[in-house]
Amino acid sequence: MSLGQQLHPHLPFLRRYARALTGSQTHGDAYVRAALEAIVAAPEEFPSDVDPRLGLYRTFHAIWSSSHLEDIPVSGSGREAIAQARLARLTPLPRQALLLTALEGFTVEDVAYLINLDSDDVEALVEEALTEIEAQTRAKVLIIEDEPIIAMDIETIVRDLGHDVTAIAVTAEDAVREALADRPGLVLADIQLADDSSGIDAVKDILAEFSVPVIFITAFPERLLTGERPEPTFLITKPFQRSTVKAAISQALFFDEATAPA
């Protein structure tokens, strides 16, 4: 099997990680392309003594650490400017450790390899990231989920993080109505809803009215992470871990203007 064939199944998830790390599909996908270009240019330098997924993320991190978001000039407004304000309070390593463990499911030992630290340091970074990001962000959250048990679980996670839940909607129509009645600062949306309506359609209608960060929840993330069209920046895979939801919420709000520091 060629190196390209070994890496292909992991690309959707690297895109997910890169987008969550940068808060932008455009920036995230650009770093993924840069990593792939580096691999194509020098395949002999690709780590051959580890799992291909680890080698892929290791290569991505080499690109990220050499020219990460903090070094990119921004206009002073919008998502990138918000990131700049928050990044002044939180260094990249804690965010990387948090996302790699909670969102991507790497072990602490794997993350230690990816970012060149000891395992104990990685665990400390994860705790630091959660503490600092949660201290910066508070929001009202709309949950769009038709499975009662899953919805209750998400609501508990959201409230444990110190956020308020405006409503739990089970259909697209309900979601839009609830969003307009009590404007949320974050939307958590399942894809397939109770009446066969679409969480994606609900989000499109909500975004037509006002801007709000959105986290999609789906059992088939690879369908929404092709890099071929406008796609979600933040996405959770079902079945999910509580830590994954916490990390996604923290990261989505990290880049949101409404919760930006003054």
N, C-alpha and C positions, 0 to 999 in steps of 0.2 A: 504494500500500500504506500502510495506517495505521501510526502509530507503534507501537501495540500489536502489530500483526502483525509488524513488524520486530523487536521485542524478544522476542516469545514464544519463538523457538528458543533464545535465550540464557539463559532463566530457570533451567533445570535446572542449568546450569553455574555460574551465580551462586549458586544454593543450595549447590552443592558447595563453592565457595570460602568462602562465609559460614560454613558449618558447620565447615570446617577452621580458619578464622580464629578462631572463638569456641570450638571444641571442643564444640559443642552444636547439635543440630538445632533445638531450641526457640529459642535465642538467634539462631542464624544465620538461620532462616526469618523471625524477627521483624524483623531488619534489612532483609531483602529486601522484606518487605511495606512497611516504612517507606519504602524507596526508591521502590517502585512508587506508593505513595500520594503521595509528593512529585512524581512525574512527572505523575500524574493531576491533581493540584491546580494545577500550573503547567507545562503542556506546552510553553509558549513558552520556558521556561528550559532545556529539554533541549538539550544540545550538538548543533547541527545541522551543524557543520563537520567532524565525525569519523564514523567507522564507528559504527553503532548500538550494537554491543557495547561499544566503548570508552566511549560516552556513558552506557550503563547502569552500567558499573562505576565510572565517574567519579561518577555520582549516588550510588551505593552508598557510595563512600568519603566523600562529603560528609556522609552520615548517620553513618557509622561514626566519623569523626573528631570529630564533635560530641558523641557519646554512646557511646563504645566500652566494651568489657567492663570495663575497669579502673575505670570510674565507677559500675558497678552494685553495690550492696551485696550481700554474700553471707553465708551463714550461718556460715561458718568451717569447713565440712567439705564433702566431695564435689568434683565436677569443677570448679565455679567457684572454690572455695577453693584448689584445686591450681593453677588458672590464675593466681590472684592471687599465689601464692608464686613461681611461675616468672616472671610478668610483672615482678616486682620486679627480676629479673635480666636481662630482655630487653625492650626497648622495642618498641612495635607496628610501627614502620616496617621494621625488618629482617624480621619475620615476613611483613608484607605483600609486600615485594619478593620474598622467597623463594617464597611461594605463587603470586603472580601470574606469575612466570617459570616455575617448575618445574611447578606443578600446572595452571595455566590456560593456559600456553603463550604468554603475551604476550612481545613483544620487550622488550629493555631500554628502547628508546625509548618504547614504549607505556606501560611502567610509570612512566617518568619523567613522562609526561603525567598519568597517573592519580594519582600522589602528589606532584606538583609539585616534582620534583627533577631534577638533571642526570643524564645517563646514567652518568657515572663514579660518582656517588654511589649509584645503584641497584646497580651491580655490587659496590661495597664493602659495601652493606647485605646483599646475598645471602650473601656470604662470612662476614660477621659473624653472620648468623642461623644458618648451618650450624655454624659453630664453637661458638657459645654453646649452641645447643640440644643438639648432640651431647655436649657436655661435661656437660650436666645429666642425660642419660638413657642408661641401659644396661638391656638386657632380654634374656630368653630368648624366642625367636620360634618359633612353630609355623607352618609353611608348608603350606597346603592347595592343591595344584596338581597336575593330572594330566598336564600336558605337560612331559616331562623337561627339554627345553632351557630352557623358561621357568622351571621350578622351579630349575634350576641357576643361571640368571641372577639370580633373586631371592635365592637363598642367598648368592651372591657379594656382592651389594649389601648384604645384611644383615650379613655378616661384615666387610665393608669399613668399615661404620659402627661396628664394635666390639661388635656384639651376637652372642649365641650362637644357633644353630639347634637346637631340641630334636628336630625330626623334619620330614620331608616326607611328608605324607599325600596319597593319590590318590583316596580315596573318603571319604564322610561317616563311615562306620563306622570307618575307619582314623583319621580326624581326632579323633573323640571318644575313642577308645581312647588315642591318643598324648597328648591333652590331659590325660586323667586320670592317665596314667602319669608324666608330667613336666609339671607345671603351667607353662604359658608366661606371659610378661608381655605378649605381643602375639601376635595371630593375623592372618596374611595369607591371605585365602581367595578362591579362584576361585569362580565361581557354578556353572558346569556341570562336573561331575566325571566320571571315567572310566567308572563303571558307571551313568551317567545319574542318579546321586544328586546332591543339591544342597548346595553349600557353605553356602547360607543355612540349610538344615535342620541341618547340622553345627554351625554357629555357635549356633543356638538351643539345641541340646542342650548345648553347652559352657557357654553363659551360664546355663543352668538349674543348673549345678553351681557355678560361681564367676564373678565379674566379671573381665573382661579387655577391653582395647581391641581393636577389630577394624578391619581395613582390607579392604574388598571389592575384587576385581578383576573387571572385566566389559567386554565389548565393547559393551554397550548401557546406558550409565550413565543415560540419560534415563528408562529404565524404573524406576529406583530413586531418582529425584530429582524426584518430582512434587509433593512437599510436602503430600500428601493423607493420609499415614499415617506411623507410625513407620518411619523409613528410616535407612540408614547415615549416620553422621557423616563417615566417611572412605572415599573411593572412588577407585580408580584405573581409568583407561580403557585398554583394550587396543586397539592395541599401545601400550606405554608406553615412556617414556624413563627411563633410570636415574635422572636427576635428579628425575623425578616420584615415583618410589618412595622415594627418599631424603627428599624433602620431606614426603611423607605419613607415613612412619615417624616422623620427627622431630616432626611436629606431633601425631600420635596419642599419642606418649609424653610430649609436653610437657604434656598435660592429664591424665596418668594418675597416680593416687594412689600406686601401688606404687613409682614412680620419683621421687616428690616429694622436694624438699629438706627436710631436717630443720629 
